[in-house]
C-alpha cells in the first residue's frame, strides 16, 4: 500500500469519528503499521496541521482541519508493506 493511501485512510478515520483521540500504540494497532512508519505518518499529519498531539502524547484532529492530498512537503511517498 502506498503511503499516500495510508495517509488518506488515517485522515478518513479522524474525519468520520469526531473527537477521536488515539495514542501512538493505538494508531499502530488500528492501521497495522510498524513504529517507524506510523511515527513518520503521524508527524507528517501534525506538520500539515491535520492532527495535533496532546500533552499526554495522543493524537487528535486539529479543529477545522480538512483532509488533503499530498499531506507533507517532505513526507514519505513510498510503499508500506
HTML snippet that shows the backbone in 3Dmol.js (N, CA, C, O; Angstrom):
<script src="https://3Dmol.org/build/3Dmol-min.js"></script>
<div id="view" style="width:600px;height:400px;position:relative"></div>
<script>
const pdb = `
ATOM      1  N   UNK A   1       0.848  -1.181   0.000  1.00  0.00           N
ATOM      2  CA  UNK A   1       0.000   0.000   0.000  1.00  0.00           C
ATOM      3  C   UNK A   1       0.891   1.241   0.000  1.00  0.00           C
ATOM      4  O   UNK A   1       1.908   1.284   0.693  1.00  0.00           O
ATOM      5  N   UNK A   2       0.508   2.234  -0.770  1.00  0.00           N
ATOM      6  CA  UNK A   2       1.273   3.482  -0.847  1.00  0.00           C
ATOM      7  C   UNK A   2       1.048   4.338   0.397  1.00  0.00           C
ATOM      8  O   UNK A   2      -0.021   4.313   1.007  1.00  0.00           O
ATOM      9  N   UNK A   3       2.080   5.092   0.751  1.00  0.00           N
ATOM     10  CA  UNK A   3       1.991   5.963   1.927  1.00  0.00           C
ATOM     11  C   UNK A   3       0.853   6.973   1.789  1.00  0.00           C
ATOM     12  O   UNK A   3       0.153   7.251   2.763  1.00  0.00           O
ATOM     13  N   UNK A   4       0.662   7.521   0.595  1.00  0.00           N
ATOM     14  CA  UNK A   4      -0.434   8.477   0.393  1.00  0.00           C
ATOM     15  C   UNK A   4      -1.782   7.835   0.699  1.00  0.00           C
ATOM     16  O   UNK A   4      -2.673   8.479   1.253  1.00  0.00           O
ATOM     17  N   UNK A   5      -1.927   6.552   0.331  1.00  0.00           N
ATOM     18  CA  UNK A   5      -3.179   5.846   0.611  1.00  0.00           C
ATOM     19  C   UNK A   5      -3.378   5.670   2.109  1.00  0.00           C
ATOM     20  O   UNK A   5      -4.494   5.805   2.612  1.00  0.00           O
ATOM     21  N   UNK A   6      -2.297   5.368   2.821  1.00  0.00           N
ATOM     22  CA  UNK A   6      -2.383   5.203   4.272  1.00  0.00           C
ATOM     23  C   UNK A   6      -2.707   6.543   4.926  1.00  0.00           C
ATOM     24  O   UNK A   6      -3.523   6.599   5.846  1.00  0.00           O
ATOM     25  N   UNK A   7      -2.078   7.621   4.462  1.00  0.00           N
ATOM     26  CA  UNK A   7      -2.376   8.953   4.997  1.00  0.00           C
ATOM     27  C   UNK A   7      -3.846   9.297   4.808  1.00  0.00           C
ATOM     28  O   UNK A   7      -4.478   9.837   5.715  1.00  0.00           O
ATOM     29  N   UNK A   8      -4.393   8.990   3.644  1.00  0.00           N
ATOM     30  CA  UNK A   8      -5.810   9.261   3.388  1.00  0.00           C
ATOM     31  C   UNK A   8      -6.694   8.424   4.309  1.00  0.00           C
ATOM     32  O   UNK A   8      -7.713   8.902   4.806  1.00  0.00           O
ATOM     33  N   UNK A   9      -6.299   7.183   4.530  1.00  0.00           N
ATOM     34  CA  UNK A   9      -7.082   6.318   5.430  1.00  0.00           C
ATOM     35  C   UNK A   9      -7.086   6.877   6.842  1.00  0.00           C
ATOM     36  O   UNK A   9      -8.132   6.932   7.489  1.00  0.00           O
ATOM     37  N   UNK A  10      -5.920   7.291   7.321  1.00  0.00           N
ATOM     38  CA  UNK A  10      -5.821   7.857   8.666  1.00  0.00           C
ATOM     39  C   UNK A  10      -6.676   9.110   8.777  1.00  0.00           C
ATOM     40  O   UNK A  10      -7.426   9.272   9.740  1.00  0.00           O
ATOM     41  N   UNK A  11      -6.565   9.990   7.798  1.00  0.00           N
ATOM     42  CA  UNK A  11      -7.379  11.214   7.814  1.00  0.00           C
ATOM     43  C   UNK A  11      -8.862  10.858   7.817  1.00  0.00           C
ATOM     44  O   UNK A  11      -9.650  11.472   8.536  1.00  0.00           O
ATOM     45  N   UNK A  12      -9.236   9.873   7.019  1.00  0.00           N
ATOM     46  CA  UNK A  12     -10.636   9.458   6.957  1.00  0.00           C
ATOM     47  C   UNK A  12     -11.157   8.990   8.302  1.00  0.00           C
ATOM     48  O   UNK A  12     -12.288   9.305   8.671  1.00  0.00           O
ATOM     49  N   UNK A  13     -10.350   8.246   9.038  1.00  0.00           N
ATOM     50  CA  UNK A  13     -10.770   7.779  10.365  1.00  0.00           C
ATOM     51  C   UNK A  13     -11.047   8.961  11.296  1.00  0.00           C
ATOM     52  O   UNK A  13     -12.051   8.974  12.008  1.00  0.00           O
ATOM     53  N   UNK A  14     -10.154   9.947  11.287  1.00  0.00           N
ATOM     54  CA  UNK A  14     -10.343  11.101  12.166  1.00  0.00           C
ATOM     55  C   UNK A  14     -11.519  11.971  11.733  1.00  0.00           C
ATOM     56  O   UNK A  14     -12.169  12.592  12.575  1.00  0.00           O
ATOM     57  N   UNK A  15     -11.801  12.025  10.432  1.00  0.00           N
ATOM     58  CA  UNK A  15     -12.951  12.797   9.944  1.00  0.00           C
ATOM     59  C   UNK A  15     -14.258  12.082  10.296  1.00  0.00           C
ATOM     60  O   UNK A  15     -15.221  12.718  10.726  1.00  0.00           O
ATOM     61  N   UNK A  16     -14.287  10.775  10.114  1.00  0.00           N
ATOM     62  CA  UNK A  16     -15.506  10.000  10.353  1.00  0.00           C
ATOM     63  C   UNK A  16     -15.863   9.888  11.822  1.00  0.00           C
ATOM     64  O   UNK A  16     -17.025   9.666  12.164  1.00  0.00           O
ATOM     65  N   UNK A  17     -14.869  10.041  12.702  1.00  0.00           N
ATOM     66  CA  UNK A  17     -15.102   9.909  14.142  1.00  0.00           C
ATOM     67  C   UNK A  17     -14.646  11.161  14.872  1.00  0.00           C
ATOM     68  O   UNK A  17     -13.563  11.176  15.457  1.00  0.00           O
ATOM     69  N   UNK A  18     -15.464  12.220  14.846  1.00  0.00           N
ATOM     70  CA  UNK A  18     -15.083  13.454  15.543  1.00  0.00           C
ATOM     71  C   UNK A  18     -14.751  13.159  17.007  1.00  0.00           C
ATOM     72  O   UNK A  18     -15.435  12.379  17.668  1.00  0.00           O
ATOM     73  N   UNK A  19     -13.709  13.785  17.488  1.00  0.00           N
ATOM     74  CA  UNK A  19     -13.299  13.582  18.870  1.00  0.00           C
ATOM     75  C   UNK A  19     -12.384  12.386  19.068  1.00  0.00           C
ATOM     76  O   UNK A  19     -11.967  12.111  20.193  1.00  0.00           O
ATOM     77  N   UNK A  20     -12.065  11.672  17.997  1.00  0.00           N
ATOM     78  CA  UNK A  20     -11.170  10.520  18.099  1.00  0.00           C
ATOM     79  C   UNK A  20      -9.836  10.963  18.677  1.00  0.00           C
ATOM     80  O   UNK A  20      -9.253  11.951  18.231  1.00  0.00           O
ATOM     81  N   UNK A  21      -9.362  10.234  19.664  1.00  0.00           N
ATOM     82  CA  UNK A  21      -8.103  10.543  20.345  1.00  0.00           C
ATOM     83  C   UNK A  21      -7.373   9.222  20.534  1.00  0.00           C
ATOM     84  O   UNK A  21      -7.823   8.358  21.286  1.00  0.00           O
ATOM     85  N   UNK A  22      -6.242   9.070  19.846  1.00  0.00           N
ATOM     86  CA  UNK A  22      -5.515   7.805  19.859  1.00  0.00           C
ATOM     87  C   UNK A  22      -4.065   7.991  20.271  1.00  0.00           C
ATOM     88  O   UNK A  22      -3.411   8.957  19.879  1.00  0.00           O
ATOM     89  N   UNK A  23      -3.575   7.054  21.068  1.00  0.00           N
ATOM     90  CA  UNK A  23      -2.163   7.041  21.418  1.00  0.00           C
ATOM     91  C   UNK A  23      -1.390   6.439  20.237  1.00  0.00           C
ATOM     92  O   UNK A  23      -1.989   5.799  19.372  1.00  0.00           O
ATOM     93  N   UNK A  24      -0.084   6.637  20.193  1.00  0.00           N
ATOM     94  CA  UNK A  24       0.702   6.023  19.121  1.00  0.00           C
ATOM     95  C   UNK A  24       0.529   4.499  19.059  1.00  0.00           C
ATOM     96  O   UNK A  24       0.466   3.931  17.969  1.00  0.00           O
ATOM     97  N   UNK A  25       0.452   3.841  20.209  1.00  0.00           N
ATOM     98  CA  UNK A  25       0.256   2.384  20.216  1.00  0.00           C
ATOM     99  C   UNK A  25      -1.102   2.009  19.613  1.00  0.00           C
ATOM    100  O   UNK A  25      -1.203   1.032  18.872  1.00  0.00           O
ATOM    101  N   UNK A  26      -2.135   2.775  19.927  1.00  0.00           N
ATOM    102  CA  UNK A  26      -3.451   2.522  19.349  1.00  0.00           C
ATOM    103  C   UNK A  26      -3.437   2.761  17.843  1.00  0.00           C
ATOM    104  O   UNK A  26      -4.041   2.006  17.081  1.00  0.00           O
ATOM    105  N   UNK A  27      -2.741   3.818  17.418  1.00  0.00           N
ATOM    106  CA  UNK A  27      -2.621   4.113  15.988  1.00  0.00           C
ATOM    107  C   UNK A  27      -1.982   2.935  15.253  1.00  0.00           C
ATOM    108  O   UNK A  27      -2.472   2.504  14.209  1.00  0.00           O
ATOM    109  N   UNK A  28      -0.893   2.426  15.805  1.00  0.00           N
ATOM    110  CA  UNK A  28      -0.183   1.307  15.161  1.00  0.00           C
ATOM    111  C   UNK A  28      -1.072   0.080  15.048  1.00  0.00           C
ATOM    112  O   UNK A  28      -1.088  -0.577  14.007  1.00  0.00           O
ATOM    113  N   UNK A  29      -1.810  -0.237  16.099  1.00  0.00           N
ATOM    114  CA  UNK A  29      -2.703  -1.399  16.067  1.00  0.00           C
ATOM    115  C   UNK A  29      -3.837  -1.199  15.074  1.00  0.00           C
ATOM    116  O   UNK A  29      -4.154  -2.107  14.306  1.00  0.00           O
ATOM    117  N   UNK A  30      -4.449  -0.022  15.079  1.00  0.00           N
ATOM    118  CA  UNK A  30      -5.590   0.255  14.203  1.00  0.00           C
ATOM    119  C   UNK A  30      -5.216   0.135  12.736  1.00  0.00           C
ATOM    120  O   UNK A  30      -5.974  -0.421  11.942  1.00  0.00           O
ATOM    121  N   UNK A  31      -4.048   0.657  12.373  1.00  0.00           N
ATOM    122  CA  UNK A  31      -3.660   0.673  10.962  1.00  0.00           C
ATOM    123  C   UNK A  31      -2.634  -0.386  10.598  1.00  0.00           C
ATOM    124  O   UNK A  31      -2.206  -0.454   9.446  1.00  0.00           O
ATOM    125  N   UNK A  32      -2.230  -1.214  11.555  1.00  0.00           N
ATOM    126  CA  UNK A  32      -1.300  -2.296  11.283  1.00  0.00           C
ATOM    127  C   UNK A  32       0.057  -1.833  10.787  1.00  0.00           C
ATOM    128  O   UNK A  32       0.627  -2.417   9.865  1.00  0.00           O
ATOM    129  N   UNK A  33       0.573  -0.770  11.411  1.00  0.00           N
ATOM    130  CA  UNK A  33       1.844  -0.184  10.977  1.00  0.00           C
ATOM    131  C   UNK A  33       2.936  -0.431  12.006  1.00  0.00           C
ATOM    132  O   UNK A  33       2.661  -0.562  13.199  1.00  0.00           O
ATOM    133  N   UNK A  34       4.175  -0.492  11.536  1.00  0.00           N
ATOM    134  CA  UNK A  34       5.273  -0.586  12.497  1.00  0.00           C
ATOM    135  C   UNK A  34       5.547   0.808  13.064  1.00  0.00           C
ATOM    136  O   UNK A  34       5.076   1.813  12.532  1.00  0.00           O
ATOM    137  N   UNK A  35       6.308   0.846  14.140  1.00  0.00           N
ATOM    138  CA  UNK A  35       6.530   2.097  14.881  1.00  0.00           C
ATOM    139  C   UNK A  35       7.104   3.215  14.006  1.00  0.00           C
ATOM    140  O   UNK A  35       6.594   4.335  14.025  1.00  0.00           O
ATOM    141  N   UNK A  36       8.157   2.923  13.243  1.00  0.00           N
ATOM    142  CA  UNK A  36       8.812   3.969  12.456  1.00  0.00           C
ATOM    143  C   UNK A  36       7.892   4.556  11.397  1.00  0.00           C
ATOM    144  O   UNK A  36       7.839   5.773  11.224  1.00  0.00           O
ATOM    145  N   UNK A  37       7.165   3.697  10.687  1.00  0.00           N
ATOM    146  CA  UNK A  37       6.252   4.168   9.646  1.00  0.00           C
ATOM    147  C   UNK A  37       5.124   4.979  10.267  1.00  0.00           C
ATOM    148  O   UNK A  37       4.787   6.057   9.778  1.00  0.00           O
ATOM    149  N   UNK A  38       4.547   4.466  11.332  1.00  0.00           N
ATOM    150  CA  UNK A  38       3.442   5.164  11.990  1.00  0.00           C
ATOM    151  C   UNK A  38       3.898   6.529  12.515  1.00  0.00           C
ATOM    152  O   UNK A  38       3.203   7.529  12.339  1.00  0.00           O
ATOM    153  N   UNK A  39       5.064   6.564  13.155  1.00  0.00           N
ATOM    154  CA  UNK A  39       5.579   7.839  13.674  1.00  0.00           C
ATOM    155  C   UNK A  39       5.795   8.852  12.544  1.00  0.00           C
ATOM    156  O   UNK A  39       5.501  10.036  12.705  1.00  0.00           O
ATOM    157  N   UNK A  40       6.306   8.386  11.409  1.00  0.00           N
ATOM    158  CA  UNK A  40       6.539   9.284  10.271  1.00  0.00           C
ATOM    159  C   UNK A  40       5.217   9.823   9.717  1.00  0.00           C
ATOM    160  O   UNK A  40       5.111  11.005   9.388  1.00  0.00           O
ATOM    161  N   UNK A  41       4.223   8.961   9.619  1.00  0.00           N
ATOM    162  CA  UNK A  41       2.923   9.398   9.097  1.00  0.00           C
ATOM    163  C   UNK A  41       2.251  10.377  10.049  1.00  0.00           C
ATOM    164  O   UNK A  41       1.705  11.391   9.616  1.00  0.00           O
ATOM    165  N   UNK A  42       2.287  10.081  11.332  1.00  0.00           N
ATOM    166  CA  UNK A  42       1.684  10.989  12.313  1.00  0.00           C
ATOM    167  C   UNK A  42       2.401  12.333  12.319  1.00  0.00           C
ATOM    168  O   UNK A  42       1.760  13.380  12.415  1.00  0.00           O
ATOM    169  N   UNK A  43       3.722  12.308  12.219  1.00  0.00           N
ATOM    170  CA  UNK A  43       4.485  13.558  12.173  1.00  0.00           C
ATOM    171  C   UNK A  43       4.108  14.377  10.937  1.00  0.00           C
ATOM    172  O   UNK A  43       4.003  15.601  11.011  1.00  0.00           O
ATOM    173  N   UNK A  44       3.908  13.708   9.809  1.00  0.00           N
ATOM    174  CA  UNK A  44       3.505  14.413   8.586  1.00  0.00           C
ATOM    175  C   UNK A  44       2.141  15.054   8.762  1.00  0.00           C
ATOM    176  O   UNK A  44       1.916  16.168   8.289  1.00  0.00           O
ATOM    177  N   UNK A  45       1.228  14.368   9.434  1.00  0.00           N
ATOM    178  CA  UNK A  45      -0.113  14.922   9.648  1.00  0.00           C
ATOM    179  C   UNK A  45      -0.102  16.060  10.663  1.00  0.00           C
ATOM    180  O   UNK A  45      -0.907  16.986  10.559  1.00  0.00           O
ATOM    181  N   UNK A  46       0.789  16.004  11.631  1.00  0.00           N
ATOM    182  CA  UNK A  46       0.951  17.120  12.571  1.00  0.00           C
ATOM    183  C   UNK A  46       1.551  18.312  11.835  1.00  0.00           C
ATOM    184  O   UNK A  46       1.095  19.443  12.002  1.00  0.00           O
ATOM    185  N   UNK A  47       2.570  18.060  11.024  1.00  0.00           N
ATOM    186  CA  UNK A  47       3.211  19.130  10.254  1.00  0.00           C
ATOM    187  C   UNK A  47       2.208  19.812   9.321  1.00  0.00           C
ATOM    188  O   UNK A  47       2.276  21.023   9.108  1.00  0.00           O
ATOM    189  N   UNK A  48       1.289  19.041   8.773  1.00  0.00           N
ATOM    190  CA  UNK A  48       0.272  19.575   7.864  1.00  0.00           C
ATOM    191  C   UNK A  48      -0.891  20.224   8.620  1.00  0.00           C
ATOM    192  O   UNK A  48      -1.849  20.697   8.008  1.00  0.00           O
ATOM    193  N   UNK A  49      -0.800  20.244   9.954  1.00  0.00           N
ATOM    194  CA  UNK A  49      -1.846  20.812  10.818  1.00  0.00           C
ATOM    195  C   UNK A  49      -3.172  20.079  10.710  1.00  0.00           C
ATOM    196  O   UNK A  49      -4.225  20.658  10.975  1.00  0.00           O
ATOM    197  N   UNK A  50      -3.128  18.802  10.321  1.00  0.00           N
ATOM    198  CA  UNK A  50      -4.350  17.992  10.327  1.00  0.00           C
ATOM    199  C   UNK A  50      -4.547  17.375  11.708  1.00  0.00           C
ATOM    200  O   UNK A  50      -5.672  17.302  12.201  1.00  0.00           O
ATOM    201  N   UNK A  51      -3.460  16.933  12.329  1.00  0.00           N
ATOM    202  CA  UNK A  51      -3.513  16.373  13.679  1.00  0.00           C
ATOM    203  C   UNK A  51      -2.736  17.259  14.630  1.00  0.00           C
ATOM    204  O   UNK A  51      -1.830  17.994  14.237  1.00  0.00           O
ATOM    205  N   UNK A  52      -3.118  17.167  15.896  1.00  0.00           N
ATOM    206  CA  UNK A  52      -2.380  17.807  16.978  1.00  0.00           C
ATOM    207  C   UNK A  52      -2.037  16.732  17.995  1.00  0.00           C
ATOM    208  O   UNK A  52      -2.759  15.745  18.143  1.00  0.00           O
ATOM    209  N   UNK A  53      -0.934  16.933  18.687  1.00  0.00           N
ATOM    210  CA  UNK A  53      -0.523  15.990  19.723  1.00  0.00           C
ATOM    211  C   UNK A  53      -0.877  16.583  21.076  1.00  0.00           C
ATOM    212  O   UNK A  53      -0.539  17.729  21.373  1.00  0.00           O
ATOM    213  N   UNK A  54      -1.566  15.785  21.899  1.00  0.00           N
ATOM    214  CA  UNK A  54      -1.949  16.256  23.228  1.00  0.00           C
ATOM    215  C   UNK A  54      -0.757  16.196  24.180  1.00  0.00           C
ATOM    216  O   UNK A  54       0.273  15.600  23.864  1.00  0.00           O
ATOM    217  N   UNK A  55      -0.908  16.814  25.337  1.00  0.00           N
ATOM    218  CA  UNK A  55       0.149  16.761  26.350  1.00  0.00           C
ATOM    219  C   UNK A  55       0.449  15.335  26.782  1.00  0.00           C
ATOM    220  O   UNK A  55       1.568  15.017  27.185  1.00  0.00           O
ATOM    221  N   UNK A  56      -0.569  14.476  26.691  1.00  0.00           N
ATOM    222  CA  UNK A  56      -0.409  13.074  27.079  1.00  0.00           C
ATOM    223  C   UNK A  56       0.213  12.233  25.967  1.00  0.00           C
ATOM    224  O   UNK A  56       0.492  11.051  26.169  1.00  0.00           O
ATOM    225  N   UNK A  57       0.435  12.836  24.789  1.00  0.00           N
ATOM    226  CA  UNK A  57       1.068  12.118  23.694  1.00  0.00           C
ATOM    227  C   UNK A  57       0.117  11.463  22.720  1.00  0.00           C
ATOM    228  O   UNK A  57       0.554  10.744  21.822  1.00  0.00           O
ATOM    229  N   UNK A  58      -1.186  11.695  22.879  1.00  0.00           N
ATOM    230  CA  UNK A  58      -2.183  11.146  21.955  1.00  0.00           C
ATOM    231  C   UNK A  58      -2.375  12.113  20.783  1.00  0.00           C
ATOM    232  O   UNK A  58      -1.960  13.271  20.836  1.00  0.00           O
ATOM    233  N   UNK A  59      -3.007  11.612  19.739  1.00  0.00           N
ATOM    234  CA  UNK A  59      -3.252  12.423  18.542  1.00  0.00           C
ATOM    235  C   UNK A  59      -4.734  12.665  18.372  1.00  0.00           C
ATOM    236  O   UNK A  59      -5.548  11.751  18.506  1.00  0.00           O
ATOM    237  N   UNK A  60      -5.082  13.928  18.068  1.00  0.00           N
ATOM    238  CA  UNK A  60      -6.456  14.337  17.811  1.00  0.00           C
ATOM    239  C   UNK A  60      -6.467  15.199  16.552  1.00  0.00           C
ATOM    240  O   UNK A  60      -5.460  15.803  16.184  1.00  0.00           O
ATOM    241  N   UNK A  61      -7.609  15.241  15.912  1.00  0.00           N
ATOM    242  CA  UNK A  61      -7.744  16.087  14.728  1.00  0.00           C
ATOM    243  C   UNK A  61      -7.733  17.547  15.153  1.00  0.00           C
ATOM    244  O   UNK A  61      -8.422  17.933  16.097  1.00  0.00           O
ATOM    245  N   UNK A  62      -6.956  18.349  14.459  1.00  0.00           N
ATOM    246  CA  UNK A  62      -6.900  19.778  14.721  1.00  0.00           C
ATOM    247  C   UNK A  62      -8.248  20.386  14.339  1.00  0.00           C
ATOM    248  O   UNK A  62      -8.790  20.084  13.275  1.00  0.00           O
ATOM    249  N   UNK A  63      -8.776  21.226  15.188  1.00  0.00           N
ATOM    250  CA  UNK A  63     -10.084  21.821  14.931  1.00  0.00           C
ATOM    251  C   UNK A  63     -10.099  22.528  13.579  1.00  0.00           C
ATOM    252  O   UNK A  63      -9.229  23.347  13.282  1.00  0.00           O
ATOM    253  N   UNK A  64     -11.093  22.203  12.773  1.00  0.00           N
ATOM    254  CA  UNK A  64     -11.253  22.813  11.459  1.00  0.00           C
ATOM    255  C   UNK A  64     -10.391  22.198  10.367  1.00  0.00           C
ATOM    256  O   UNK A  64     -10.479  22.608   9.210  1.00  0.00           O
ATOM    257  N   UNK A  65      -9.557  21.217  10.716  1.00  0.00           N
ATOM    258  CA  UNK A  65      -8.670  20.604   9.724  1.00  0.00           C
ATOM    259  C   UNK A  65      -9.461  19.776   8.730  1.00  0.00           C
ATOM    260  O   UNK A  65     -10.412  19.082   9.090  1.00  0.00           O
ATOM    261  N   UNK A  66      -9.057  19.860   7.491  1.00  0.00           N
ATOM    262  CA  UNK A  66      -9.695  19.093   6.429  1.00  0.00           C
ATOM    263  C   UNK A  66      -8.673  18.156   5.812  1.00  0.00           C
ATOM    264  O   UNK A  66      -7.492  18.489   5.720  1.00  0.00           O
ATOM    265  N   UNK A  67      -9.129  16.982   5.388  1.00  0.00           N
ATOM    266  CA  UNK A  67      -8.198  16.054   4.730  1.00  0.00           C
ATOM    267  C   UNK A  67      -7.657  16.677   3.451  1.00  0.00           C
ATOM    268  O   UNK A  67      -8.337  17.444   2.771  1.00  0.00           O
ATOM    269  N   UNK A  68      -6.423  16.326   3.149  1.00  0.00           N
ATOM    270  CA  UNK A  68      -5.827  16.845   1.921  1.00  0.00           C
ATOM    271  C   UNK A  68      -4.991  15.768   1.270  1.00  0.00           C
ATOM    272  O   UNK A  68      -4.580  14.807   1.920  1.00  0.00           O
ATOM    273  N   UNK A  69      -4.743  15.931   0.000  1.00  0.00           N
ATOM    274  CA  UNK A  69      -3.841  15.043  -0.717  1.00  0.00           C
ATOM    275  C   UNK A  69      -2.470  15.686  -0.649  1.00  0.00           C
ATOM    276  O   UNK A  69      -2.366  16.910  -0.578  1.00  0.00           O
ATOM    277  N   UNK A  70      -1.408  14.877  -0.668  1.00  0.00           N
ATOM    278  CA  UNK A  70      -0.054  15.439  -0.586  1.00  0.00           C
ATOM    279  C   UNK A  70       0.133  16.132   0.739  1.00  0.00           C
ATOM    280  O   UNK A  70       0.480  17.312   0.780  1.00  0.00           O
ATOM    281  N   UNK A  71      -0.090  15.416   1.827  1.00  0.00           N
ATOM    282  CA  UNK A  71      -0.141  15.987   3.172  1.00  0.00           C
ATOM    283  C   UNK A  71       1.130  16.689   3.595  1.00  0.00           C
ATOM    284  O   UNK A  71       1.067  17.747   4.220  1.00  0.00           O
ATOM    285  N   UNK A  72       2.271  16.132   3.274  1.00  0.00           N
ATOM    286  CA  UNK A  72       3.506  16.706   3.773  1.00  0.00           C
ATOM    287  C   UNK A  72       4.448  17.065   2.632  1.00  0.00           C
ATOM    288  O   UNK A  72       4.578  16.327   1.655  1.00  0.00           O
ATOM    289  N   UNK A  73       5.089  18.190   2.774  1.00  0.00           N
ATOM    290  CA  UNK A  73       6.074  18.595   1.761  1.00  0.00           C
ATOM    291  C   UNK A  73       7.230  17.619   1.721  1.00  0.00           C
ATOM    292  O   UNK A  73       7.801  17.378   0.657  1.00  0.00           O
ATOM    293  N   UNK A  74       7.585  17.050   2.872  1.00  0.00           N
ATOM    294  CA  UNK A  74       8.733  16.157   2.905  1.00  0.00           C
ATOM    295  C   UNK A  74       8.341  14.755   3.344  1.00  0.00           C
ATOM    296  O   UNK A  74       9.203  13.908   3.580  1.00  0.00           O
ATOM    297  N   UNK A  75       7.047  14.513   3.451  1.00  0.00           N
ATOM    298  CA  UNK A  75       6.558  13.228   3.924  1.00  0.00           C
ATOM    299  C   UNK A  75       6.886  12.096   2.978  1.00  0.00           C
ATOM    300  O   UNK A  75       7.125  12.320   1.792  1.00  0.00           O
ATOM    301  N   UNK A  76       6.898  10.876   3.499  1.00  0.00           N
ATOM    302  CA  UNK A  76       7.225   9.709   2.698  1.00  0.00           C
ATOM    303  C   UNK A  76       6.165   9.424   1.660  1.00  0.00           C
ATOM    304  O   UNK A  76       4.978   9.657   1.885  1.00  0.00           O
ATOM    305  N   UNK A  77       6.605   8.913   0.511  1.00  0.00           N
ATOM    306  CA  UNK A  77       5.675   8.569  -0.551  1.00  0.00           C
ATOM    307  C   UNK A  77       5.864   7.151  -1.037  1.00  0.00           C
ATOM    308  O   UNK A  77       5.231   6.735  -2.008  1.00  0.00           O
ATOM    309  N   UNK A  78       6.731   6.402  -0.371  1.00  0.00           N
ATOM    310  CA  UNK A  78       6.993   5.034  -0.807  1.00  0.00           C
ATOM    311  C   UNK A  78       5.884   4.103  -0.319  1.00  0.00           C
ATOM    312  O   UNK A  78       4.949   4.526   0.360  1.00  0.00           O
ATOM    313  N   UNK A  79       6.009   2.849  -0.675  1.00  0.00           N
ATOM    314  CA  UNK A  79       5.001   1.862  -0.326  1.00  0.00           C
ATOM    315  C   UNK A  79       5.189   1.364   1.101  1.00  0.00           C
ATOM    316  O   UNK A  79       6.297   1.356   1.638  1.00  0.00           O
ATOM    317  N   UNK A  80       4.086   0.951   1.692  1.00  0.00           N
ATOM    318  CA  UNK A  80       4.078   0.358   3.017  1.00  0.00           C
ATOM    319  C   UNK A  80       3.831  -1.128   2.827  1.00  0.00           C
ATOM    320  O   UNK A  80       2.977  -1.527   2.035  1.00  0.00           O
ATOM    321  N   UNK A  81       4.576  -1.941   3.551  1.00  0.00           N
ATOM    322  CA  UNK A  81       4.414  -3.391   3.432  1.00  0.00           C
ATOM    323  C   UNK A  81       3.109  -3.856   4.025  1.00  0.00           C
ATOM    324  O   UNK A  81       2.815  -5.051   4.009  1.00  0.00           O
TER     325      UNK A  81
END
`;
const viewer = $3Dmol.createViewer("view");
viewer.addModel(pdb, "pdb");
viewer.setStyle({}, {cartoon: {color: "spectrum"}});
viewer.zoomTo();
viewer.render();
</script>
